[in-house]
Amino acid sequence: MVLSGVDKMIRLQKNTANIRNICVLAHVDHGKTTLADCLISSNGIISSRLAGKLRYMDSREDEQVRGITMKSSAISLHYAEGKPSVFCLFVLIFRALPLLFLN
C-alpha cells in the first residue's frame, strides 16, 4: 500500500517520539523566512529554486505585498536524514556570515 503525504504525516505523528516542535526567532532580516522556505523545499512542497523568494509561510496578502512576516505560522514537515540541498546550504551559510564575524 502506498501512503499519500497526508496519510504518512498522520501515521508519523501518532507516535509522539517522531514529533519535534521548533520555533525560529531572530532579528529582522536575519533569514527566518529563508530558513523556513529551505525546510519546506526539503519536503518537496516548493522548489529549492523558490526557497527564500516564495515566502511560503507568509499566507496573508499584506505580508506578501510588504515582504515582511507579520503573523506566526505553523507547518508539519517530515525530516528524512540526508544532506540539505546545495542552494539552501549556501543561503544559510551566507546569511550566517555577519554573525560569524561579529562573534
N, C-alpha and C positions, 0 to 999 in steps of 0.2 A: 504494500500500500504506500503510495506516495502522498506525503503530507504537504498541504499548502503552507505558505509562510505564516498565515494566521494560526492554522492548526499546530504548527511546530512551535510557535511562540506560546500558545496556550499550554501545550504539553510541557515545555521547559519551565514555565512559571508556576506550575503546580508543585514543583519541588523548590522550596524556598532556598535551598543551597545554591540554586542557579541564579538567584537574583542579587544584583549589585546596584544599589542606588548611589548615584553620584550627583554632585552639584558643581557647576562650573562658575566660579566667581573670579573676577579680575577687574582692573581699572578699565575705563573706556578705551576702545581701540587697541586692546591687547590680545585679540584673537579668539574671543569666546565663540562668536558665531562661526568663524572659520573652523575652529576645533569641532563644533557641533556638526557642521557640514561634512567634515572629513570622516567623522564617526558614522554619519548617516550614509555616506558614499561607500564605506567599508561593508555595509549591509546590502549594497546594490540598489538602494532606494533612489539614489541620484547618481549621475555620472561623476567620476572623480574630477573631470574637467570643470564641472559646475561647482565643486566644493569651494567655498569661500566667496562665490559670486551669487549663488542662488538664494542664500539666506532662507533655507527651507523652514526653519523654526519660527521665522517672522511671519506669522499667519495673518496678522492684521494688515489691512490695506495701508493705514498710515505708517506702519513700520516699514513696509516695502517702499513707499514713496519717499520717506525721510531717510531711509538707510540706517535706522537705529532700532534696536530692540527696546520695547517699552513694557512688555509683559512676559513673565516667565512662561516657559513651555515644558512639556514632558513628552517623552517618547520611549518606547520599548525597542531595544536593539538586541541582536544576537551577537555575542562575541565568539568568534572562532579563532583559535590560536593560529598565528601566522604573522607575516610581515605586513606593515601598513603599505599603502600604495606609495610609490616614489613621490608623486606630487604632494600628497598630504604630509609626508615626512619632511619634504623640503619646506613647505609652508610653516609647519610647526617649528622647525629649526630657525628659519628666517625670522619668525615673529618673536622667538625667544632671545635672539641676539642682543637686543638692548638690555635685557635683564642680566645676561651673562657678563656684559661689560660693566654694568653698574655694581654688581656684586663683586 
